[in-house]
């Protein structure tokens, strides 16, 4: 099944909400440091409630470590970005995909986007709204990937 990757997440409640979504869908969650919080942060734990034991969590110290794991495992890297070239619904998702999301304030770094096989965007109708909340974007991307693969039950 697709894996969710958060690159340098900054806000504990967002990561907690994403962890909860990953627990519910049995989706691997990869956190790439540096993180903007400690994994013991109470807001992170609170947002994830008592579901943390069900999260298949993988922590990577930095991008270099993550890329080694990703290359060894295989699969496409799909970067979600407001600068993405392909509408997220136009993508044909595969079970081995890695869904990459950047931090809340800056999105995916250009160095990560360069490694992506595709960059995807979620359209926003109101031009004065720069982006969606990170946890909302992850849910949109993950559930579309799961829908196409036939994994939503």
DSSP file (Angstrom, degrees, kcal/mol; ACC not computed):
  #  RESIDUE AA STRUCTURE BP1 BP2  ACC     N-H-->O    O-->H-N    N-H-->O    O-->H-N    TCO  KAPPA ALPHA  PHI   PSI    X-CA   Y-CA   Z-CA
    1    1 A X              0   0    0      0, 0.0    27,-0.1     0, 0.0    94,-0.1   0.000 360.0 360.0 360.0 155.5    0.0    0.0    0.0
    2    2 A X        -     0   0    0    140,-0.1    26,-0.4    96,-0.1     2,-0.4  -0.178 360.0-137.5 -57.3 153.9    1.1    3.6   -0.5
    3    3 A X  E     -a   98   0A   0     94,-2.2    96,-3.6    24,-0.1     2,-0.4  -0.893   6.4-133.6-114.8 145.3    3.3    5.1    2.3
    4    4 A X  E     -ab  99  29A   0     24,-2.5    26,-3.0    -2,-0.4     2,-0.4  -0.853  20.4-169.1-100.3 133.4    2.9    8.6    3.7
    5    5 A X  E     -ab 100  30A   0     94,-3.0    96,-2.5    -2,-0.4     2,-0.6  -0.987   7.7-163.9-125.3 124.3    6.1   10.7    4.1
    6    6 A X  E     -ab 101  31A   0     24,-3.0    26,-2.9    -2,-0.4     2,-0.7  -0.943  11.3-153.2-107.5 119.1    6.2   14.0    6.1
    7    7 A X  E    S- b   0  32A   0     94,-3.0    96,-0.2    -2,-0.6    26,-0.1  -0.834  73.0 -23.8 -96.3 113.8    9.4   16.0    5.3
    8    8 A X  S    S-     0   0    0     24,-2.8    -1,-0.2    -2,-0.7    96,-0.2   0.889  80.0-162.8  55.4  49.5   10.4   18.2    8.2
    9    9 A X        -     0   0    0     -3,-0.3    27,-2.8    23,-0.3    28,-0.2  -0.308  11.0-173.9 -62.1 148.1    6.9   18.5    9.8
   10   10 A X        +     0   0    0     25,-0.2     2,-0.6     1,-0.2    -1,-0.1   0.700  57.5  68.0-115.2 -28.7    6.6   21.4   12.2
   11   11 A X    >>  -     0   0    0      1,-0.2     4,-1.8    26,-0.1     3,-0.6  -0.866  62.1-153.4-110.4 113.1    3.2   21.3   14.0
   12   12 A X  H 3> S+     0   0    0     -2,-0.6     4,-2.7     1,-0.2     5,-0.2   0.867  92.1  53.9 -53.7 -46.0    2.6   18.5   16.4
   13   13 A X  H 3> S+     0   0    0      1,-0.2     4,-2.5     2,-0.2    -1,-0.2   0.873 107.5  52.4 -61.7 -33.7   -1.2   18.3   16.1
   14   14 A X  H <> S+     0   0    0     -3,-0.6     4,-2.4     2,-0.2    -1,-0.2   0.949 111.8  45.2 -62.7 -47.1   -1.0   18.0   12.3
   15   15 A X  H  X S+     0   0    0     -4,-1.8     4,-2.7     1,-0.2    -2,-0.2   0.889 112.3  52.6 -64.5 -38.3    1.4   15.1   12.6
   16   16 A X  H  X S+     0   0    0     -4,-2.7     4,-2.0    -5,-0.2    -1,-0.2   0.910 110.0  47.6 -62.1 -43.0   -0.8   13.5   15.3
   17   17 A X  H  X S+     0   0    0     -4,-2.5     4,-2.0     2,-0.2    -2,-0.2   0.896 112.7  49.1 -64.8 -39.8   -3.9   13.8   13.1
   18   18 A X  H  X S+     0   0    0     -4,-2.4     4,-2.7     2,-0.2    -2,-0.2   0.902 108.8  53.2 -66.4 -40.8   -1.9   12.3   10.2
   19   19 A X  H  X S+     0   0    0     -4,-2.7     4,-2.6     1,-0.2    -1,-0.2   0.898 107.7  51.5 -60.1 -40.1   -0.7    9.5   12.4
   20   20 A X  H  X S+     0   0    0     -4,-2.0     4,-2.4     2,-0.2    -1,-0.2   0.914 110.0  48.6 -63.2 -43.6   -4.3    8.7   13.4
   21   21 A X  H  X S+     0   0    0     -4,-2.0     4,-1.6     1,-0.2    -2,-0.2   0.907 112.2  49.4 -61.8 -42.6   -5.3    8.6    9.7
   22   22 A X  H  X>S+     0   0    0     -4,-2.7     5,-2.6     1,-0.2     4,-0.7   0.885 110.2  50.6 -65.7 -38.4   -2.4    6.3    9.0
   23   23 A X  H ><5S+     0   0    0     -4,-2.6     3,-0.8     1,-0.2    -2,-0.2   0.935 109.9  50.4 -62.5 -45.3   -3.3    4.0   11.9
   24   24 A X  H 3<5S+     0   0    0     -4,-2.4    -1,-0.2     1,-0.2    -2,-0.2   0.814 119.3  36.5 -63.6 -31.1   -6.9    3.8   10.7
   25   25 A X  H 3<5S-     0   0    0     -4,-1.6    -1,-0.2    -5,-0.2    -2,-0.2   0.375 107.2-120.6-103.4   2.9   -5.8    2.9    7.2
   26   26 A X  T <<5 +     0   0    0     -3,-0.8     2,-0.4    -4,-0.7    -3,-0.2   0.909  59.6 156.3  54.3  45.5   -2.8    0.7    8.2
   27   27 A X      < -     0   0    0     -5,-2.6    29,-0.5    -6,-0.1    -1,-0.2  -0.858  47.2-114.6-103.6 133.4   -0.6    3.0    6.2
   28   28 A X        -     0   0    0     -2,-0.4   -24,-2.5   -26,-0.4     2,-0.5  -0.419  27.8-152.9 -62.3 138.7    3.1    3.4    7.0
   29   29 A X  E     -bc   4  57A   0     27,-2.5    29,-2.7   -26,-0.2     2,-0.5  -0.978   8.6-167.7-117.8 122.8    4.1    6.8    8.2
   30   30 A X  E     -bc   5  58A   0    -26,-3.0   -24,-3.0    -2,-0.5     2,-0.5  -0.946   2.7-163.2-112.3 124.2    7.6    8.1    7.6
   31   31 A X  E     -bc   6  59A   0     27,-2.7    29,-3.0    -2,-0.5     2,-0.6  -0.934   5.7-158.8-107.4 124.8    8.8   11.2    9.4
   32   32 A X  E     -bc   7  60A   0    -26,-2.9   -24,-2.8    -2,-0.5   -23,-0.3  -0.912  32.2 -94.4-108.0 120.1   11.9   12.8    7.9
   33   33 A X  S    S+     0   0    0     27,-3.1    30,-0.2    -2,-0.6     2,-0.1  -0.252  92.0  67.9 -80.6 169.3   13.9   15.1   10.3
   34   34 A X  S    S-     0   0    0     28,-0.1     2,-0.2   -25,-0.1    -2,-0.1   0.389  72.1-162.2 -75.0 146.0   14.7   17.5   11.5
   35   35 A X        -     0   0    0      2,-0.2   -25,-0.2    -2,-0.1    -2,-0.1  -0.635  24.1-130.9 -93.0 154.4   11.3   17.6   13.1
   36   36 A X  S    S+     0   0    0    -27,-2.8     2,-0.3    -2,-0.2   -24,-0.2   0.196  89.1  25.8 -87.6  16.4    9.8   20.8   14.5
   37   37 A X  S    S-     0   0    0    -28,-0.2     2,-0.3   -26,-0.1    -2,-0.2  -0.956  87.9 -92.3-163.1 170.9    8.9   19.0   17.8
   38   38 A X    >   -     0   0    0     -2,-0.3     3,-2.2     1,-0.1     6,-0.2  -0.746  31.7-125.0 -93.3 146.0    9.8   16.1   20.0
   39   39 A X  T 3  S+     0   0    0     -2,-0.3    -1,-0.1     1,-0.3     6,-0.0   0.706 112.8  59.7 -64.1 -17.2    8.0   12.8   19.4
   40   40 A X  T 3  S+     0   0    0      4,-0.1    -1,-0.3     5,-0.0     5,-0.1   0.445  75.6 135.8 -87.1  -0.1    7.1   12.9   23.1
   41   41 A X    <>  -     0   0    0     -3,-2.2     4,-2.2     1,-0.1     5,-0.2  -0.210  56.3-138.3 -53.0 131.0    5.2   16.2   22.6
   42   42 A X  H  > S+     0   0    0      1,-0.2     4,-2.5     2,-0.2    -1,-0.1   0.820 102.1  54.2 -65.4 -31.2    1.9   16.2   24.4
   43   43 A X  H  > S+     0   0    0      2,-0.2     4,-2.2     1,-0.2    -1,-0.2   0.866 108.4  49.8 -70.6 -35.1    0.1   17.9   21.6
   44   44 A X  H  > S+     0   0    0      2,-0.2     4,-1.6    -6,-0.2    -2,-0.2   0.944 114.3  44.2 -63.8 -48.9    1.3   15.3   19.2
   45   45 A X  H  X S+     0   0    0     -4,-2.2     4,-0.6     1,-0.2    -2,-0.2   0.890 112.4  52.9 -63.6 -40.5    0.2   12.5   21.5
   46   46 A X  H >< S+     0   0    0     -4,-2.5     3,-0.8     1,-0.2    -1,-0.2   0.915 108.4  48.8 -64.0 -43.8   -3.2   14.2   22.2
   47   47 A X  H 3< S+     0   0    0     -4,-2.2    -1,-0.2     1,-0.2    -2,-0.2   0.844 114.4  46.1 -66.1 -32.5   -4.0   14.5   18.5
   48   48 A X  H >< S-     0   0    0     -4,-1.6     3,-1.9     1,-0.2    -1,-0.2   0.528  94.8-167.9 -84.7  -5.7   -3.1   10.9   17.9
   49   49 A X  G X<  -     0   0    0     -3,-0.8     3,-0.6    -4,-0.6    -1,-0.2  -0.162  60.3 -31.6  50.3-141.1   -5.1    9.9   20.9
   50   50 A X  G 3  S+     0   0    0      1,-0.2     3,-0.3     2,-0.1    -1,-0.2   0.094 117.7  94.2 -95.8  24.5   -4.6    6.3   22.0
   51   51 A X  G X   +     0   0    0     -3,-1.9     3,-2.3    -6,-0.2     4,-0.3   0.480  49.4 100.6 -93.0  -3.9   -3.9    5.1   18.5
   52   52 A X  G X  S+     0   0    0     -3,-0.6     3,-1.7     1,-0.3    -1,-0.2   0.834  74.3  61.3 -55.3 -36.2   -0.1    5.4   18.5
   53   53 A X  G 3  S+     0   0    0     -3,-0.3    -1,-0.3     1,-0.3    -2,-0.1   0.731 104.3  52.1 -63.0 -16.7    0.4    1.7   19.1
   54   54 A X  G <  S+     0   0    0     -3,-2.3     2,-0.5    -4,-0.1    -1,-0.3   0.383  85.9 103.0 -98.8   2.4   -1.4    1.1   15.8
   55   55 A X    <   -     0   0    0     -3,-1.7     2,-1.6    -4,-0.3   -27,-0.1  -0.763  66.0-144.9 -89.9 125.3    0.8    3.5   13.8
   56   56 A X        -     0   0    0     -2,-0.5   -27,-2.5   -29,-0.5     2,-0.4  -0.675  36.8-175.3 -86.0  83.4    3.5    1.8   11.6
   57   57 A X  E     -c   29   0A   0     -2,-1.6     2,-0.4   -29,-0.2   -27,-0.2  -0.676  19.5-177.5 -96.0 133.7    5.9    4.7   12.3
   58   58 A X  E     -c   30   0A   0    -29,-2.7   -27,-2.7    -2,-0.4     2,-0.4  -0.996   9.6-160.5-127.8 125.1    9.4    5.1   10.7
   59   59 A X  E     -c   31   0A   0     -2,-0.4     2,-0.4   -29,-0.2   -27,-0.2  -0.901   3.4-167.3-109.8 134.7   11.6    7.9   11.7
   60   60 A X  E     -c   32   0A   0    -29,-3.0   -27,-3.1    -2,-0.4     3,-0.1  -0.977  19.6-142.6-121.2 130.2   14.5    9.1    9.5
   61   61 A X  S    S-     0   0    0     -2,-0.4     2,-0.3   -29,-0.2    -1,-0.1   0.852  79.2 -15.6 -59.5 -36.1   17.2   11.5   10.8
   62   62 A X  S  > S-     0   0    0    -30,-0.1     4,-2.0     1,-0.1   -28,-0.1  -0.922  76.5 -86.1-158.3 177.8   17.5   13.3    7.5
   63   63 A X  H  > S+     0   0    0     -2,-0.3     4,-3.2   -30,-0.2     5,-0.2   0.866 119.7  60.3 -64.6 -37.0   16.7   13.1    3.8
   64   64 A X  H  > S+     0   0    0      1,-0.2     4,-1.7     2,-0.2    -1,-0.2   0.932 107.9  44.7 -57.1 -47.1   19.9   11.2    3.0
   65   65 A X  H  > S+     0   0    0      1,-0.2     4,-1.8     2,-0.2    -1,-0.2   0.915 113.7  50.5 -63.8 -43.6   18.7    8.4    5.3
   66   66 A X  H  X S+     0   0    0     -4,-2.0     4,-2.9     1,-0.2     5,-0.2   0.933 107.6  52.6 -60.8 -46.7   15.2    8.4    3.9
   67   67 A X  H  X S+     0   0    0     -4,-3.2     4,-2.8     1,-0.2     5,-0.2   0.873 106.6  53.8 -60.4 -37.0   16.4    8.3    0.3
   68   68 A X  H  X S+     0   0    0     -4,-1.7     4,-2.0    -5,-0.2    -1,-0.2   0.931 112.5  43.9 -61.7 -45.0   18.5    5.2    1.0
   69   69 A X  H  X S+     0   0    0     -4,-1.8     4,-2.3     2,-0.2    -2,-0.2   0.927 114.5  49.3 -65.1 -45.4   15.5    3.4    2.5
   70   70 A X  H  X S+     0   0    0     -4,-2.9     4,-2.9     1,-0.2    -2,-0.2   0.917 112.1  47.4 -62.2 -44.7   13.2    4.5   -0.3
   71   71 A X  H  < S+     0   0    0     -4,-2.8    -1,-0.2     1,-0.2    -2,-0.2   0.889 112.5  49.2 -66.2 -38.4   15.6    3.4   -3.0
   72   72 A X  H  < S+     0   0    0     -4,-2.0    -1,-0.2    -5,-0.2    -2,-0.2   0.880 117.2  41.8 -66.7 -37.6   16.2    0.0   -1.4
   73   73 A X  H  < S-     0   0    0     -4,-2.3    -2,-0.2    -5,-0.2    -1,-0.2   0.850 102.5-150.0 -78.1 -36.4   12.4   -0.5   -1.1
   74   74 A X     <  +     0   0    0     -4,-2.9    -1,-0.1    -5,-0.2    -2,-0.1  -0.216  39.8 118.3  87.7 176.5   11.5    0.8   -4.5
   75   75 A X        -     0   0    0     -4,-0.1    22,-0.2    -2,-0.1    -1,-0.2  -0.145  64.6 -68.1 104.2 158.0    8.4    2.6   -5.7
   76   76 A X        -     0   0    0     -2,-0.1    22,-2.9    40,-0.0     2,-0.6  -0.488  37.1-132.8 -80.8 149.7    7.6    6.0   -7.1
   77   77 A X  E     -d   98   0A   0     38,-0.2    40,-2.2    20,-0.2    41,-1.4  -0.926  20.2-168.5-101.6 120.5    7.9    9.2   -5.1
   78   78 A X  E     -de  99 118A   0     20,-3.2    22,-2.8    -2,-0.6     2,-0.5  -0.936   8.0-155.5-112.1 111.2    4.9   11.4   -5.6
   79   79 A X  E     -de 100 119A   0     39,-2.6    41,-3.3    -2,-0.6     2,-0.6  -0.758   3.1-149.8 -92.0 124.5    5.4   14.9   -4.2
   80   80 A X  E     +de 101 120A   0     20,-2.9    22,-0.5    -2,-0.5     2,-0.3  -0.821  35.2 147.3 -92.7 125.7    2.4   16.9   -3.2
   81   81 A X    >   -     0   0    0     39,-3.0     3,-1.8    -2,-0.6    41,-0.1  -0.994  61.5-121.1-155.9 149.9    2.9   20.6   -3.7
   82   82 A X  T 3  S+     0   0    0     -2,-0.3    39,-0.1     1,-0.3    42,-0.1   0.719 121.1  53.5 -64.1 -18.4    1.0   23.8   -4.5
   83   83 A X  T 3  S+     0   0    0     37,-0.1    -1,-0.3    -3,-0.0    38,-0.1   0.296  82.9 136.8 -95.5   7.3    3.6   23.9   -7.4
   84   84 A X    <   -     0   0    0     -3,-1.8    36,-0.2    36,-0.4    37,-0.1  -0.203  49.7-146.8 -59.2 145.9    2.8   20.4   -8.5
   85   85 A X  S    S+     0   0    0     34,-0.6     2,-0.4     1,-0.1    35,-0.2   0.708  76.9  57.7 -86.8 -22.6    2.4   19.8  -12.3
   86   86 A X  E    S-f  120   0A   0     33,-2.4    35,-2.3     2,-0.0     2,-0.1  -0.919  85.3-116.0-118.8 134.6   -0.3   17.1  -12.2
   87   87 A X  E >>  -f  121   0A   0     -2,-0.4     3,-1.7    33,-0.2     4,-0.6  -0.446  30.0-125.0 -61.8 135.4   -3.7   17.3  -10.7
   88   88 A X  G >4 S+     0   0    0     33,-2.3     3,-0.5     1,-0.3    -1,-0.1   0.768 110.2  55.1 -60.5 -26.1   -3.9   14.7   -8.0
   89   89 A X  G 34 S+     0   0    0     32,-0.2    -1,-0.3     1,-0.2    -2,-0.1   0.694 100.4  60.3 -78.3 -18.6   -6.9   13.0   -9.6
   90   90 A X  G <4 S+     0   0    0     -3,-1.7     2,-0.2     2,-0.1    -1,-0.2   0.568  84.6  99.8 -84.1  -9.5   -5.1   12.6  -12.9
   91   91 A X    <<  -     0   0    0     -4,-0.6     2,-0.9    -3,-0.5    29,-0.0  -0.556  69.5-141.0 -78.3 139.7   -2.4   10.4  -11.3
   92   92 A X        -     0   0    0     -2,-0.2    -2,-0.1    57,-0.0    53,-0.1  -0.848  29.2-148.3-100.0  96.9   -2.7    6.7  -11.6
   93   93 A X        -     0   0    0     -2,-0.9     2,-0.3    51,-0.1     0, 0.0  -0.255   9.7-155.8 -70.7 151.7   -1.6    5.6   -8.2
   94   94 A X    >   -     0   0    0    -18,-0.1     3,-1.9     1,-0.0    55,-0.1  -0.918  28.0-115.4-125.9 152.1    0.3    2.3   -7.5
   95   95 A X  T 3  S+     0   0    0     -2,-0.3    -1,-0.0     1,-0.3    -2,-0.0   0.748 114.3  54.2 -59.1 -23.8    0.5    0.2   -4.3
   96   96 A X  T 3  S+     0   0    0    -94,-0.1    -1,-0.3     2,-0.1   -94,-0.0   0.343  82.5 126.4 -94.1   7.3    4.2    0.9   -4.0
   97   97 A X    <   -     0   0    0     -3,-1.9   -94,-2.2   -22,-0.2     2,-0.5  -0.293  51.6-144.8 -68.6 148.7    4.0    4.7   -4.2
   98   98 A X  E     -ad   3  77A   0    -22,-2.9   -20,-3.2   -96,-0.2     2,-0.8  -0.977  11.6-150.8-109.1 122.4    5.5    7.0   -1.6
   99   99 A X  E     -ad   4  78A   0    -96,-3.6   -94,-3.0    -2,-0.5     2,-0.4  -0.859  16.4-161.1 -98.9 109.2    3.3   10.1   -1.0
  100  100 A X  E     +ad   5  79A   0    -22,-2.8   -20,-2.9    -2,-0.8     2,-0.4  -0.768  12.3 179.4-100.3 134.2    5.6   13.0    0.1
  101  101 A X  E     -ad   6  80A   0    -96,-2.5   -94,-3.0    -2,-0.4   -20,-0.1  -0.984  16.6-138.7-131.6 141.2    4.4   16.1    1.9
  102  102 A X        -     0   0    0    -22,-0.5     6,-0.3    -2,-0.4   -94,-0.1  -0.223  37.4 -68.4 -91.3-177.1    6.4   19.1    3.0
  103  103 A X  B  >  -G  107   0B   0      4,-1.1     4,-2.1   -96,-0.2    -1,-0.2  -0.219  47.5-107.3 -71.4 163.7    6.3   21.1    6.2
  104  104 A X  T  4 S+     0   0    0      1,-0.2    -1,-0.1     2,-0.2   -95,-0.1   0.812 112.6  39.4 -63.4 -34.8    3.4   23.4    7.0
  105  105 A X  T  4 S+     0   0    0      2,-0.1    -1,-0.2     1,-0.1    -3,-0.0   0.768 131.8  16.5 -91.8 -25.5    5.2   26.7    6.4
  106  106 A X  T  4 S-     0   0    0      1,-0.2    -2,-0.2    -3,-0.1    -1,-0.1   0.515  87.1-144.7-127.6  -7.7    7.3   26.0    3.3
  107  107 A X  B  <  -G  103   0B   0     -4,-2.1    -4,-1.1  -100,-0.1     2,-0.3  -0.302  60.1 -11.6  72.3-161.4    6.0   22.8    1.6
  108  108 A X  S    S-     0   0    0    -28,-0.3    -6,-0.1    -6,-0.3  -100,-0.0  -0.558  76.7-116.8 -74.4 131.7    8.4   20.4    0.0
  109  109 A X    >>  -     0   0    0     -2,-0.3     4,-2.1     1,-0.1     3,-1.1  -0.352  22.8-117.8 -62.7 149.4   11.9   21.7   -0.5
  110  110 A X  H 3> S+     0   0    0      1,-0.3     4,-2.1     2,-0.2     5,-0.1   0.817 114.9  62.4 -60.1 -30.3   12.9   21.9   -4.2
  111  111 A X  H 34 S+     0   0    0      1,-0.2     4,-0.5     2,-0.2    -1,-0.3   0.829 107.2  44.1 -64.8 -30.4   15.7   19.4   -3.6
  112  112 A X  H X> S+     0   0    0     -3,-1.1     3,-1.1     2,-0.2     4,-0.7   0.896 109.3  55.4 -77.6 -43.0   12.9   16.8   -2.7
  113  113 A X  H >< S+     0   0    0     -4,-2.1     3,-1.0     1,-0.3    -2,-0.2   0.867 101.6  59.2 -57.5 -37.1   10.8   17.8   -5.6
  114  114 A X  T 3< S+     0   0    0     -4,-2.1    -1,-0.3     1,-0.3    -2,-0.2   0.795 104.9  50.2 -62.6 -28.2   13.7   17.1   -7.9
  115  115 A X  T <4 S+     0   0    0     -3,-1.1    -1,-0.3    -4,-0.5   -38,-0.2   0.603  90.7 104.4 -83.6 -12.6   13.8   13.5   -6.7
  116  116 A X    <<  -     0   0    0     -3,-1.0   -38,-0.2    -4,-0.7     3,-0.1  -0.431  63.0-149.4 -77.8 142.5   10.0   13.0   -7.3
  117  117 A X  S    S+     0   0    0    -40,-2.2     2,-0.3     1,-0.3   -39,-0.2   0.830  88.1   7.0 -73.9 -33.4    8.7   11.0  -10.2
  118  118 A X  E     -e   78   0A   0    -41,-1.4   -39,-2.6     2,-0.0     2,-0.5  -0.988  66.0-144.9-143.8 149.0    5.6   13.2  -10.3
  119  119 A X  E     -e   79   0A   0     -2,-0.3   -33,-2.4   -41,-0.2   -34,-0.6  -0.985  23.3-165.2-117.0 130.7    4.5   16.3   -8.5
  120  120 A X  E     -ef  80  86A   0    -41,-3.3   -39,-3.0    -2,-0.5   -36,-0.4  -0.812   6.2-160.3-115.4 149.9    0.9   16.6   -7.7
  121  121 A X  E     - f   0  87A   0    -35,-2.3   -33,-2.3    -2,-0.3     2,-0.6  -0.970  14.7-142.3-129.6 149.8   -1.4   19.5   -6.7
  122  122 A X        -     0   0    0     -2,-0.4    10,-0.1   -35,-0.2   -38,-0.1  -0.948  37.6-118.7-104.0 119.1   -4.7   19.6   -5.0
  123  123 A X        -     0   0    0     -2,-0.6     2,-0.4     1,-0.0   -41,-0.0  -0.247  23.1-161.6 -66.1 146.1   -6.6   22.5   -6.6
  124  124 A X        -     0   0    0      1,-0.1     5,-0.1   -42,-0.1    -1,-0.0  -0.993   5.4-160.5-126.5 121.1   -7.8   25.5   -4.5
  125  125 A X  S    S+     0   0    0     -2,-0.4     2,-0.6     1,-0.1    -1,-0.1   0.869  74.2  73.7 -72.1 -38.3  -10.5   27.6   -6.0
  126  126 A X    >   -     0   0    0      1,-0.2     3,-1.8     2,-0.0    -1,-0.1  -0.688  69.6-154.5 -83.7 115.7   -9.9   30.8   -3.9
  127  127 A X  T 3  S+     0   0    0     -2,-0.6    -1,-0.2     1,-0.3    -2,-0.0   0.709  91.3  61.1 -64.2 -19.8   -6.8   32.5   -5.1
  128  128 A X  T 3  S+     0   0    0      1,-0.0     2,-0.7     2,-0.0    -1,-0.3   0.510  86.4  84.1 -86.4  -3.1   -6.2   34.2   -1.7
  129  129 A X    <   -     0   0    0     -3,-1.8     3,-0.1     1,-0.2    -5,-0.0  -0.897  62.0-167.8-100.1 115.4   -5.9   30.8    0.0
  130  130 A X        -     0   0    0     -2,-0.7     2,-0.3     1,-0.2    -1,-0.2   0.863  60.3 -20.9 -73.0 -37.9   -2.3   29.6   -0.4
  131  131 A X        -     0   0    0    -50,-0.0     2,-0.2   -49,-0.0    -1,-0.2  -0.978  62.6-100.7-163.0 168.1   -2.7   26.0    0.7
  132  132 A X        -     0   0    0     -2,-0.3     2,-0.1     1,-0.1    -8,-0.0  -0.542  55.5 -80.5 -90.9 164.1   -4.8   23.5    2.6
  133  133 A X     >  -     0   0    0     -2,-0.2     4,-2.5     1,-0.1     3,-0.3  -0.393  42.4-120.7 -61.8 143.4   -3.9   22.2    6.1
  134  134 A X  H  > S+     0   0    0      1,-0.2     4,-2.5     2,-0.2     5,-0.2   0.897 111.5  50.2 -56.8 -45.3   -1.3   19.5    6.0
  135  135 A X  H  > S+     0   0    0      1,-0.2     4,-1.9     2,-0.2    -1,-0.2   0.851 111.2  49.8 -66.2 -31.8   -3.4   16.8    7.6
  136  136 A X  H  > S+     0   0    0     -3,-0.3     4,-2.5     2,-0.2    -1,-0.2   0.923 110.4  50.1 -68.9 -44.5   -6.3   17.6    5.2
  137  137 A X  H  X S+     0   0    0     -4,-2.5     4,-2.6     1,-0.2     5,-0.2   0.908 110.3  50.0 -60.9 -43.1   -3.9   17.3    2.2
  138  138 A X  H  X S+     0   0    0     -4,-2.5     4,-3.1     1,-0.2     5,-0.3   0.935 111.1  48.9 -61.5 -45.8   -2.5   14.0    3.4
  139  139 A X  H  X S+     0   0    0     -4,-1.9     4,-2.5    -5,-0.2     5,-0.3   0.915 111.8  49.0 -61.4 -43.1   -6.1   12.6    3.8
  140  140 A X  H  X S+     0   0    0     -4,-2.5     4,-1.8     2,-0.2    -2,-0.2   0.958 116.9  41.1 -60.7 -51.5   -7.1   13.8    0.4
  141  141 A X  H  X S+     0   0    0     -4,-2.6     4,-2.2     1,-0.2    -2,-0.2   0.919 116.8  47.7 -64.5 -45.3   -4.1   12.3   -1.3
  142  142 A X  H  X S+     0   0    0     -4,-3.1     4,-2.7    -5,-0.2     5,-0.2   0.919 112.5  47.5 -64.9 -44.8   -4.0    9.0    0.7
  143  143 A X  H  X S+     0   0    0     -4,-2.5     4,-2.2    -5,-0.3    -1,-0.2   0.833 111.3  51.0 -71.3 -29.7   -7.7    8.3    0.2
  144  144 A X  H  X S+     0   0    0     -4,-1.8     4,-2.5    -5,-0.3    -1,-0.2   0.927 111.7  47.9 -68.4 -43.0   -7.6    8.9   -3.5
  145  145 A X  H  X S+     0   0    0     -4,-2.2     4,-2.0     1,-0.2    -2,-0.2   0.938 114.2  46.6 -60.3 -46.3   -4.6    6.6   -3.8
  146  146 A X  H  X>S+     0   0    0     -4,-2.7     5,-3.1     1,-0.2     4,-1.3   0.878 110.3  53.7 -64.5 -38.0   -6.4    4.0   -1.8
  147  147 A X  H  <5S+     0   0    0     -4,-2.2     3,-0.4     3,-0.2    -1,-0.2   0.945 110.8  45.7 -61.7 -47.7   -9.7    4.4   -3.8
  148  148 A X  H  <5S+     0   0    0     -4,-2.5    -1,-0.2     1,-0.2    -2,-0.2   0.874 114.3  47.6 -64.9 -36.2   -7.9    3.8   -7.1
  149  149 A X  H  <5S-     0   0    0     -4,-2.0    -1,-0.2    -5,-0.2    -2,-0.2   0.687 114.4-117.9 -77.8 -17.9   -6.0    0.8   -5.7
  150  150 A X  T  <5S+     0   0    0     -4,-1.3     3,-0.3    -3,-0.4    -3,-0.2   0.779  76.7 125.5  86.8  29.9   -9.2   -0.6   -4.3
  151  151 A X      < +     0   0    0     -5,-3.1    -4,-0.2     1,-0.2    -5,-0.1   0.326  40.4  90.2-104.0   7.0   -8.1   -0.5   -0.7
  152  152 A X              0   0    0     -6,-0.6    -1,-0.2    -5,-0.1    -5,-0.1   0.384 360.0 360.0 -87.9   7.0  -10.9    1.5    0.9
  153  153 A X              0   0    0     -3,-0.3    -2,-0.1    -6,-0.0    -1,-0.1   0.500 360.0 360.0  73.0 360.0  -12.9   -1.5    1.7
